Amino acid sequence: MIDASNRVLTNIKTYVAETCKNVSNYSSKSPPSFPAVSVVQIDNTDACMDLDNSENAVKSVMEIQCYSNKNITESKNIINQCCDAMRKMGYARSYGPKPVENVSDTNIYRTVARFNRLVASVDEIKKFETKGA
């Protein structure tokens, strides 16, 4: 199965390392520390099969949520960095970034964006060595 989620998570961690140390693949209304970034693959459907019924490409859909307990500006700044990183990996933004009210705790500021990309079996998403890779 084609799955780009681990590379995307690793690249986001590298790209935002100076501004956010807490990057993971959990999805929670209240992360353990702030600021925080959640990188979750929410869909990975077949996009292309060959004549042997082998998977040749998938539509990878990633959702990124940024959390701050300071203000919405901090959350927006971090998600903007994430948007830049996703673009460098060939993903197109399909939603957001949009502030979302955190009903469970209104002192937590959350911003959400979604991205998608066709990932082929012969594709390799380049590993970021440093921010701005």
DSSP file with accessible surface (Angstrom, degrees, kcal/mol):
  #  RESIDUE AA STRUCTURE BP1 BP2  ACC     N-H-->O    O-->H-N    N-H-->O    O-->H-N    TCO  KAPPA ALPHA  PHI   PSI    X-CA   Y-CA   Z-CA
    1    1 A M              0   0  175      0, 0.0     2,-0.5     0, 0.0    57,-0.0   0.000 360.0 360.0 360.0 137.7    0.0    0.0    0.0
    2    2 A I        +     0   0   25     42,-0.1     2,-0.3   117,-0.1   119,-0.1  -0.695 360.0 167.1 -81.7 125.5    1.2    3.5   -0.9
    3    3 A D        +     0   0   79     -2,-0.5     3,-0.3     1,-0.1     4,-0.2  -0.882  19.3 173.1-146.8 111.2    1.3    5.6    2.3
    4    4 A A     >  +     0   0   10     -2,-0.3     4,-2.3     1,-0.2     5,-0.2   0.401  54.1 103.1 -95.9   2.4    3.1    9.0    2.4
    5    5 A S  H  > S+     0   0   23      1,-0.2     4,-2.5     2,-0.2     5,-0.2   0.851  78.0  50.2 -61.5 -39.0    1.9    9.9    5.9
    6    6 A N  H  > S+     0   0  107     -3,-0.3     4,-2.5     2,-0.2    -1,-0.2   0.916 112.2  47.3 -67.3 -40.5    5.2    9.2    7.8
    7    7 A R  H  > S+     0   0   75     -4,-0.2     4,-2.7     2,-0.2     5,-0.2   0.922 112.4  49.9 -65.8 -41.0    7.3   11.2    5.4
    8    8 A V  H  X S+     0   0    0     -4,-2.3     4,-2.7     2,-0.2     5,-0.2   0.949 111.7  48.4 -62.3 -46.1    4.8   14.2    5.5
    9    9 A L  H  X S+     0   0   18     -4,-2.5     4,-2.5     1,-0.2    -2,-0.2   0.940 112.9  47.6 -58.9 -47.8    4.9   14.1    9.4
   10   10 A T  H  X S+     0   0   55     -4,-2.5     4,-2.1     1,-0.2    -1,-0.2   0.915 112.6  49.1 -61.6 -42.5    8.7   14.0    9.4
   11   11 A N  H  X S+     0   0    0     -4,-2.7     4,-2.7     2,-0.2    -1,-0.2   0.903 110.2  50.0 -66.8 -39.2    9.0   16.8    7.0
   12   12 A I  H  X S+     0   0    0     -4,-2.7     4,-2.3     2,-0.2    -1,-0.2   0.931 109.2  52.7 -64.3 -43.2    6.5   19.0    8.9
   13   13 A K  H  < S+     0   0   97     -4,-2.5     4,-0.4    -5,-0.2    -2,-0.2   0.926 113.4  44.0 -55.7 -45.3    8.4   18.4   12.1
   14   14 A T  H >< S+     0   0   39     -4,-2.1     3,-0.9     1,-0.2     4,-0.3   0.927 113.0  51.0 -65.6 -43.8   11.6   19.5   10.4
   15   15 A Y  H 3< S+     0   0   12     -4,-2.7     3,-0.3     1,-0.2    -2,-0.2   0.844 119.4  33.2 -68.5 -35.9   10.1   22.5    8.7
   16   16 A V  T >X S+     0   0    0     -4,-2.3     4,-2.7    -5,-0.2     3,-1.2   0.264  82.1 116.8-103.6  13.6    8.5   24.0   11.8
   17   17 A A  T <4 S+     0   0   38     -3,-0.9    -1,-0.2    -4,-0.4    -2,-0.1   0.803  73.6  53.2 -55.4 -33.7   11.2   22.9   14.3
   18   18 A E  T 34 S+     0   0  154     -3,-0.3    -1,-0.3    -4,-0.3     3,-0.1   0.805 121.3  29.0 -73.9 -27.7   12.1   26.4   15.3
   19   19 A T  T <4 S+     0   0   63     -3,-1.2     2,-0.3     1,-0.3    -2,-0.2   0.651 127.6  30.4-107.7 -18.7    8.6   27.5   16.1
   20   20 A C     <  +     0   0    2     -4,-2.7    -1,-0.3    -7,-0.2    16,-0.1  -0.922  46.1 176.6-148.5 118.6    6.9   24.3   17.3
   21   21 A K  S    S+     0   0  170     -2,-0.3     2,-1.0    14,-0.2    15,-0.1   0.639  70.6  77.4 -91.4 -18.4    8.5   21.3   19.0
   22   22 A N  E     +a   36   0A  31     13,-0.7    15,-2.6     2,-0.0     2,-0.5  -0.712  56.2 147.0-101.7  86.1    5.3   19.4   19.6
   23   23 A V  E     +a   37   0A  11     -2,-1.0     2,-0.3    13,-0.2    15,-0.2  -0.982  16.1 141.8-120.9 125.2    4.4   17.8   16.2
   24   24 A S  E     -a   38   0A  24     13,-2.3    15,-2.5    -2,-0.5    -2,-0.0  -0.900  57.7-107.1-151.5 179.9    2.6   14.5   16.1
   25   25 A N  S    S+     0   0  104     -2,-0.3     2,-0.2    13,-0.2    13,-0.1   0.009  77.0 112.7-106.0  28.4    0.0   12.4   14.3
   26   26 A Y        -     0   0   54     11,-0.2     2,-0.5    14,-0.1    -2,-0.2  -0.574  56.7-144.8 -91.8 161.9   -2.6   12.5   17.0
   27   27 A S        +     0   0   79     -2,-0.2     2,-0.3    11,-0.1    -2,-0.1  -0.958  36.8 147.7-128.9 111.5   -5.9   14.3   16.7
   28   28 A S        -     0   0   45     -2,-0.5    10,-0.0     1,-0.1    -2,-0.0  -0.970  52.7-134.1-142.8 154.3   -7.1   15.9   20.0
   29   29 A K  S    S+     0   0  113     -2,-0.3    76,-0.1     1,-0.3    -1,-0.1   0.694 104.9  30.5 -80.3 -19.1   -9.0   18.9   21.1
   30   30 A S  S    S-     0   0   61     74,-0.0    -1,-0.3    37,-0.0    -3,-0.0  -0.809  79.3-154.4-143.9  98.6   -6.4   19.6   23.8
   31   31 A P        -     0   0    5      0, 0.0     3,-0.0     0, 0.0     5,-0.0  -0.255  28.9-112.4 -69.1 162.5   -2.7   18.6   23.1
   32   32 A P  S    S+     0   0  116      0, 0.0     2,-0.3     0, 0.0     4,-0.0   0.773  95.0  11.6 -69.4 -27.6   -0.3   17.9   26.0
   33   33 A S  S    S-     0   0   60    -11,-0.1   -11,-0.0     2,-0.0     0, 0.0  -0.974  88.9 -78.9-147.8 163.2    1.8   21.0   25.4
   34   34 A F  S    S+     0   0   57     -2,-0.3     2,-0.1     2,-0.1    34,-0.1  -0.891  94.7  28.1-126.3 154.1    1.7   24.2   23.3
   35   35 A P  S    S+     0   0   25      0, 0.0   -13,-0.7     0, 0.0     2,-0.3   0.689  83.5 172.5 -67.6 163.4    2.1   25.2   20.6
   36   36 A A  E     -aB  22  67A   0     31,-2.0    31,-3.0    -2,-0.1     2,-0.4  -0.972  24.8-155.7-142.3 152.6    1.3   22.0   18.9
   37   37 A V  E     -aB  23  66A   0    -15,-2.6   -13,-2.3    -2,-0.3     2,-0.5  -0.999   5.8-159.4-130.3 133.1    0.7   20.6   15.4
   38   38 A S  E     -aB  24  65A   0     27,-3.0    27,-2.1    -2,-0.4     2,-0.5  -0.958   5.8-171.5-111.4 126.5   -1.3   17.5   14.4
   39   39 A V  E     + B   0  64A   4    -15,-2.5     2,-0.4    -2,-0.5    25,-0.2  -0.953  15.4 168.6-120.9 108.9   -0.6   15.9   11.1
   40   40 A V  E     - B   0  63A  34     23,-2.7    23,-3.3    -2,-0.5     2,-0.8  -0.977  34.8-136.2-128.1 131.0   -3.2   13.2   10.2
   41   41 A Q  E     + B   0  62A  45     -2,-0.4    21,-0.3    21,-0.2     3,-0.1  -0.768  24.9 178.9 -81.2 114.4   -3.8   11.4    6.9
   42   42 A I  E     +     0   0A  76     19,-2.0     2,-0.3    -2,-0.8    20,-0.2   0.587  64.4  16.3 -97.8 -11.0   -7.6   11.4    6.7
   43   43 A D  E     + B   0  61A  76     18,-1.4    18,-2.6     2,-0.0    -1,-0.2  -0.979  45.2 171.5-157.9 151.0   -7.9    9.6    3.4
   44   44 A N  E     + B   0  60A  25     -2,-0.3    16,-0.2    16,-0.2   -42,-0.1  -0.281  27.3 172.0-155.1  53.9   -5.7    7.5    1.1
   45   45 A T  E     - B   0  59A  61     14,-0.9    14,-2.7     1,-0.1     2,-0.1  -0.335  40.4 -94.5 -77.8 152.7   -8.0    6.2   -1.6
   46   46 A D  E     + B   0  58A  90     12,-0.2    12,-0.3     1,-0.2    -1,-0.1  -0.376  40.8 171.7 -59.8 137.0   -7.0    4.2   -4.7
   47   47 A A  E     +     0   0A  53     10,-3.0     2,-0.3     1,-0.4    11,-0.2   0.590  65.8  16.2-118.4 -24.8   -6.6    6.5   -7.7
   48   48 A C  E     - B   0  57A  63      9,-1.6     8,-3.2     2,-0.0     9,-1.4  -0.955  58.0-173.5-157.0 132.0   -5.1    4.1  -10.2
   49   49 A M  E     - B   0  55A  73     -2,-0.3     6,-0.2     6,-0.2     2,-0.1  -0.902  18.4-135.0-121.3 152.8   -4.8    0.3  -10.6
   50   50 A D    >   -     0   0   55      4,-1.9     3,-2.0    -2,-0.3     6,-0.0  -0.364  40.5 -88.1 -95.9-175.9   -2.9   -1.7  -13.2
   51   51 A L  T 3  S+     0   0  183      1,-0.3    -1,-0.0     2,-0.1    -2,-0.0   0.701 128.5  56.7 -68.7 -17.6   -4.1   -4.8  -15.0
   52   52 A D  T 3  S-     0   0  139      2,-0.1    -1,-0.3     0, 0.0     3,-0.1   0.276 119.5-111.2 -91.3   8.0   -2.9   -7.1  -12.2
   53   53 A N    <   +     0   0  122     -3,-2.0     2,-0.3     1,-0.2    -2,-0.1   0.765  68.7 148.6  67.0  27.1   -5.0   -5.1   -9.8
   54   54 A S        -     0   0   57      1,-0.0    -4,-1.9     2,-0.0     2,-0.4  -0.718  55.6-106.0 -90.4 146.0   -2.0   -3.6   -8.1
   55   55 A E  E     +B   49   0A  43     -2,-0.3    -6,-0.2    -6,-0.2     3,-0.1  -0.551  41.7 168.5 -73.1 122.4   -2.2   -0.1   -6.6
   56   56 A N  E     +     0   0A  51     -8,-3.2    65,-2.9    -2,-0.4    66,-0.3   0.629  64.7   5.9-107.7 -21.3   -0.3    2.4   -8.8
   57   57 A A  E     -BC  48 120A   7     -9,-1.4   -10,-3.0    63,-0.3    -9,-1.6  -0.984  57.7-162.7-160.6 151.9   -1.5    5.6   -7.2
   58   58 A V  E     -BC  46 119A   1     61,-2.3    61,-2.9    -2,-0.3     2,-0.9  -0.935  26.9-121.1-131.9 156.5   -3.5    7.0   -4.3
   59   59 A K  E     -BC  45 118A  92    -14,-2.7   -14,-0.9    -2,-0.3     2,-0.5  -0.889  33.1-156.5 -97.4 105.7   -5.1   10.3   -3.5
   60   60 A S  E     -BC  44 117A   0     57,-2.7    57,-1.6    -2,-0.9     2,-0.5  -0.736   9.3-170.3 -86.6 123.0   -3.4   11.3   -0.2
   61   61 A V  E     -BC  43 116A  19    -18,-2.6   -19,-2.0    -2,-0.5   -18,-1.4  -0.975   5.3-172.1-117.7 119.0   -5.5   13.7    1.9
   62   62 A M  E     -BC  41 115A   1     53,-2.6    53,-2.7    -2,-0.5     2,-0.5  -0.902   9.9-157.8-113.3 139.8   -3.8   15.2    4.9
   63   63 A E  E     -BC  40 114A  21    -23,-3.3   -23,-2.7    -2,-0.4     2,-0.5  -0.972   8.0-167.1-116.4 130.1   -5.3   17.4    7.7
   64   64 A I  E     -BC  39 113A   0     49,-3.0    49,-2.3    -2,-0.5     2,-0.4  -0.969   3.3-173.5-117.8 130.0   -3.1   19.7    9.7
   65   65 A Q  E     -BC  38 112A   8    -27,-2.1   -27,-3.0    -2,-0.5     2,-0.4  -0.989   6.5-160.1-122.1 132.4   -4.3   21.3   12.9
   66   66 A C  E     -BC  37 111A   0     45,-2.7    45,-2.2    -2,-0.4     2,-0.4  -0.941   8.2-163.3-113.6 136.5   -2.3   23.9   14.8
   67   67 A Y  E     +BC  36 110A   1    -31,-3.0   -31,-2.0    -2,-0.4     2,-0.3  -0.926  11.0 173.6-121.8 142.1   -2.9   24.7   18.4
   68   68 A S  E     - C   0 109A   0     41,-2.2    41,-3.6    -2,-0.4     7,-0.0  -0.995  24.7-164.3-142.7 145.0   -1.9   27.6   20.6
   69   69 A N  S    S+     0   0   87     -2,-0.3     3,-0.1    39,-0.2    -1,-0.1   0.313  91.0  58.0-105.8   6.5   -2.7   28.7   24.1
   70   70 A K  S    S-     0   0  140      1,-0.3     2,-0.3    39,-0.1     3,-0.0   0.892 115.9 -44.6 -94.0 -63.9   -1.4   32.2   23.5
   71   71 A N     >  -     0   0   72     38,-0.1     4,-1.3     1,-0.1     3,-0.4  -0.981  47.8 -98.6-164.1 169.0   -3.4   33.6   20.6
   72   72 A I  H  > S+     0   0   50     -2,-0.3     4,-2.8     1,-0.2     5,-0.2   0.806 115.0  65.5 -68.2 -27.4   -4.8   32.9   17.1
   73   73 A T  H  > S+     0   0   80      2,-0.2     4,-2.7     1,-0.2    -1,-0.2   0.913 100.1  49.8 -62.3 -43.0   -1.9   34.7   15.5
   74   74 A E  H  > S+     0   0   35     -3,-0.4     4,-2.1     2,-0.2    -1,-0.2   0.941 112.1  48.2 -61.2 -44.3    0.6   32.1   16.8
   75   75 A S  H  X S+     0   0    0     -4,-1.3     4,-2.4     1,-0.2    -2,-0.2   0.925 112.8  48.1 -62.0 -43.6   -1.6   29.3   15.5
   76   76 A K  H  X S+     0   0   93     -4,-2.8     4,-2.3     1,-0.2    -1,-0.2   0.898 109.1  53.3 -64.9 -41.5   -2.0   31.0   12.1
   77   77 A N  H  X S+     0   0   93     -4,-2.7     4,-1.5    -5,-0.2    -1,-0.2   0.911 111.8  45.3 -60.8 -42.1    1.8   31.7   11.8
   78   78 A I  H  X S+     0   0    5     -4,-2.1     4,-2.2     2,-0.2    -2,-0.2   0.930 112.5  49.5 -69.7 -43.3    2.6   28.0   12.4
   79   79 A I  H  X S+     0   0    0     -4,-2.4     4,-2.6     1,-0.2    -1,-0.2   0.870 106.5  57.4 -67.8 -29.1   -0.1   26.7   10.0
   80   80 A N  H  X S+     0   0   76     -4,-2.3     4,-2.0     2,-0.2    -1,-0.2   0.907 106.6  49.0 -64.7 -37.8    1.2   29.1    7.3
   81   81 A Q  H  X S+     0   0   38     -4,-1.5     4,-2.3     2,-0.2    -2,-0.2   0.915 110.5  51.2 -63.8 -42.3    4.6   27.4    7.7
   82   82 A C  H  X S+     0   0    0     -4,-2.2     4,-2.7     1,-0.2    -2,-0.2   0.898 107.1  53.6 -61.8 -40.3    2.9   24.1    7.4
   83   83 A C  H  X S+     0   0    9     -4,-2.6     4,-2.2     1,-0.2    -1,-0.2   0.911 108.4  49.8 -60.9 -42.2    1.2   25.3    4.2
   84   84 A D  H  X S+     0   0   88     -4,-2.0     4,-2.0     1,-0.2    -1,-0.2   0.922 111.7  48.4 -61.9 -43.6    4.6   26.2    2.7
   85   85 A A  H  X S+     0   0    0     -4,-2.3     4,-1.2     1,-0.2    -2,-0.2   0.916 110.4  50.6 -64.5 -42.2    6.0   22.8    3.6
   86   86 A M  H  <>S+     0   0    0     -4,-2.7     5,-2.5     1,-0.2     3,-0.4   0.908 108.5  52.4 -63.8 -39.3    3.0   21.0    2.1
   87   87 A R  H ><5S+     0   0  149     -4,-2.2     3,-1.7     1,-0.2    -1,-0.2   0.913 105.9  54.3 -62.2 -41.2    3.4   23.0   -1.2
   88   88 A K  H 3<5S+     0   0  109     -4,-2.0    -1,-0.2     1,-0.3    -2,-0.2   0.789 106.6  52.8 -64.0 -25.6    7.0   22.0   -1.4
   89   89 A M  T 3<5S-     0   0    6     -4,-1.2    -1,-0.3    -3,-0.4    -2,-0.2   0.370 125.2-103.0 -89.9   3.7    6.0   18.4   -1.1
   90   90 A G  T < 5S+     0   0   48     -3,-1.7     2,-0.3     1,-0.3    28,-0.2   0.567  74.4 140.2  90.5   9.2    3.5   18.8   -4.0
   91   91 A Y      < -     0   0    2     -5,-2.5     2,-0.4    -6,-0.2    -1,-0.3  -0.649  42.2-143.9 -87.2 144.2    0.3   19.0   -2.0
   92   92 A A  E     -D  116   0A  43     24,-2.8    24,-2.4    -2,-0.3     2,-0.4  -0.879  21.0-119.1-104.3 137.6   -2.5   21.4   -2.9
   93   93 A R  E     +D  115   0A 113     -2,-0.4    22,-0.3    22,-0.2     3,-0.1  -0.614  33.6 173.1 -76.9 127.7   -4.5   23.1   -0.2
   94   94 A S  E     +     0   0A  68     20,-2.6     2,-0.3    -2,-0.4    21,-0.2   0.520  66.1  26.2-111.9  -8.7   -8.2   22.1   -0.5
   95   95 A Y  E    S-D  114   0A  83     19,-1.4    19,-2.1     3,-0.0    -1,-0.3  -0.958  92.0 -67.0-156.4 134.6   -9.5   23.7    2.7
   96   96 A G  E     -     0   0A  31     -2,-0.3    17,-0.2     1,-0.3     2,-0.1  -0.278  18.6-132.0  79.6-160.9   -8.4   26.5    5.0
   97   97 A P  E     +     0   0A  46      0, 0.0    -1,-0.3     0, 0.0    16,-0.2   0.389  63.8 164.3 -69.9 137.9   -6.4   27.5    6.8
   98   98 A K  E     -D  112   0A 108     14,-2.6    14,-2.6    -2,-0.1     2,-0.1  -0.994  40.0-121.0-133.2 130.5   -9.4   28.3    8.9
   99   99 A P  E     -D  111   0A  64      0, 0.0     2,-0.4     0, 0.0    12,-0.3  -0.473  30.4-162.1 -66.1 138.0   -9.7   29.1   12.6
  100  100 A V  E     -D  110   0A  45     10,-2.8    10,-0.7    -2,-0.1     2,-0.2  -0.993  20.3-118.3-126.0 131.4  -11.9   26.6   14.4
  101  101 A E        -     0   0  142     -2,-0.4     2,-1.1     8,-0.1     3,-0.1  -0.473  20.3-138.7 -68.7 131.9  -13.5   27.3   17.7
  102  102 A N    >   -     0   0    2      6,-0.5     3,-0.8    -2,-0.2     6,-0.3  -0.792  20.0-173.4 -93.2  96.1  -12.3   24.8   20.3
  103  103 A V  T 3  S+     0   0  120     -2,-1.1     3,-0.3     1,-0.2    -1,-0.2   0.860  79.6  57.0 -62.3 -36.8  -15.6   24.1   22.1
  104  104 A S  T 3  S+     0   0   83      1,-0.3    -1,-0.2    -3,-0.1     2,-0.2   0.791 128.5   8.6 -69.4 -25.7  -14.0   21.9   24.8
  105  105 A D    X   -     0   0   59     -3,-0.8     3,-1.8     3,-0.1    -1,-0.3  -0.745  60.2-166.0-156.8 103.9  -11.6   24.8   25.9
  106  106 A T  T 3  S+     0   0   88     -3,-0.3    -4,-0.1     1,-0.3    -3,-0.1   0.548  86.6  71.1 -72.4  -4.2  -12.1   28.3   24.4
  107  107 A N  T 3  S+     0   0  111     -5,-0.1     2,-0.5     2,-0.0    -1,-0.3   0.431  84.6  82.3 -87.1  -1.9   -8.6   29.3   25.7
  108  108 A I  S <  S-     0   0    6     -3,-1.8    -6,-0.5    -6,-0.3     2,-0.5  -0.929  71.9-150.9-105.3 125.0   -7.1   27.0   23.0
  109  109 A Y  E     -C   68   0A  87    -41,-3.6   -41,-2.2    -2,-0.5     2,-0.4  -0.845  17.3-172.9 -98.4 130.1   -6.8   28.6   19.6
  110  110 A R  E     -CD  67 100A  21    -10,-0.7   -10,-2.8    -2,-0.5     2,-0.4  -0.973  12.5-172.1-131.0 136.9   -7.0   26.1   16.7
  111  111 A T  E     -CD  66  99A   1    -45,-2.2   -45,-2.7    -2,-0.4     2,-0.4  -0.992  11.2-161.5-127.7 137.4   -6.5   26.5   12.9
  112  112 A V  E     +CD  65  98A   6    -14,-2.6   -14,-2.6    -2,-0.4     2,-0.3  -0.928  12.8 170.5-124.5 141.2   -7.2   23.7   10.4
  113  113 A A  E     -C   64   0A   0    -49,-2.3   -49,-3.0    -2,-0.4     2,-0.4  -0.987  15.2-152.7-143.5 150.0   -6.1   23.1    6.8
  114  114 A R  E     -CD  63  95A  94    -19,-2.1   -20,-2.6    -2,-0.3   -19,-1.4  -0.952  11.6-173.3-124.4 148.5   -6.5   20.1    4.4
  115  115 A F  E     -CD  62  93A   2    -53,-2.7   -53,-2.6    -2,-0.4     2,-0.3  -0.957   2.9-166.2-137.8 151.0   -4.2   19.2    1.5
  116  116 A N  E     +CD  61  92A  42    -24,-2.4   -24,-2.8    -2,-0.3     2,-0.3  -0.973   9.9 166.3-141.7 157.3   -4.3   16.6   -1.2
  117  117 A R  E     -C   60   0A  46    -57,-1.6   -57,-2.7    -2,-0.3     2,-0.5  -0.962  37.6-114.1-161.9 146.9   -2.0   15.1   -3.7
  118  118 A L  E     -C   59   0A 105     -2,-0.3     2,-0.5   -59,-0.2   -59,-0.2  -0.778  33.2-165.5 -84.2 125.5   -1.8   12.2   -6.1
  119  119 A V  E     -C   58   0A   7    -61,-2.9   -61,-2.3    -2,-0.5     2,-0.2  -0.972   4.3-156.5-118.0 117.7    1.0    9.9   -4.9
  120  120 A A  E >   -C   57   0A  26     -2,-0.5     3,-1.5   -63,-0.2   -63,-0.3  -0.511  29.5-111.9 -90.2 161.6    2.2    7.2   -7.4
  121  121 A S  T 3  S+     0   0   66    -65,-2.9   -64,-0.1     1,-0.3    -1,-0.1   0.746 120.5  47.9 -64.7 -21.5    3.9    4.0   -6.5
  122  122 A V  T 3  S+     0   0  131    -66,-0.3    -1,-0.3     2,-0.0     2,-0.2   0.432  92.4 105.1 -98.6  -0.3    7.1    5.3   -8.2
  123  123 A D    <   -     0   0   70     -3,-1.5     2,-0.4     2,-0.0    -4,-0.0  -0.502  48.4-168.6 -78.1 149.2    7.0    8.7   -6.4
  124  124 A E        -     0   0  158     -2,-0.2     2,-0.5     3,-0.0    -3,-0.0  -0.962  17.6-139.6-136.3 119.8    9.2    9.6   -3.5
  125  125 A I        -     0   0   13     -2,-0.4   -36,-0.1     1,-0.1   -35,-0.0  -0.692  34.4-113.8 -77.8 123.0    8.5   12.7   -1.4
  126  126 A K        -     0   0  146     -2,-0.5     2,-0.4     1,-0.1    -1,-0.1  -0.293  25.5-120.0 -61.3 135.7   11.8   14.3   -0.8
  127  127 A K        -     0   0   98      1,-0.0     2,-0.4  -117,-0.0    -1,-0.1  -0.638  23.7-126.5 -77.2 131.4   13.0   14.3    2.9
  128  128 A F        -     0   0    8     -2,-0.4     3,-0.1     1,-0.2  -114,-0.1  -0.668  23.2-175.0 -78.2 126.6   13.5   17.8    4.3
  129  129 A E  S    S+     0   0  143     -2,-0.4     2,-0.3     1,-0.3    -1,-0.2   0.784  71.0   1.8 -87.9 -35.0   17.0   18.1    5.8
  130  130 A T  S >  S-     0   0   93   -115,-0.0     3,-1.3     0, 0.0    -1,-0.3  -0.939  95.6 -71.1-143.9 168.0   16.5   21.6    7.1
  131  131 A K  T 3  S+     0   0   86     -2,-0.3  -116,-0.1     1,-0.3  -115,-0.1  -0.318 121.3  28.1 -59.1 141.3   13.7   24.2    7.3
  132  132 A G  T 3         0   0   41      1,-0.2    -1,-0.3  -117,-0.0  -117,-0.0   0.688 360.0 360.0  80.1  17.0   13.1   25.7    3.9
  133  133 A A    <         0   0   34     -3,-1.3    -1,-0.2     0, 0.0    -5,-0.1  -0.101 360.0 360.0 -60.8 360.0   14.3   22.5    2.2
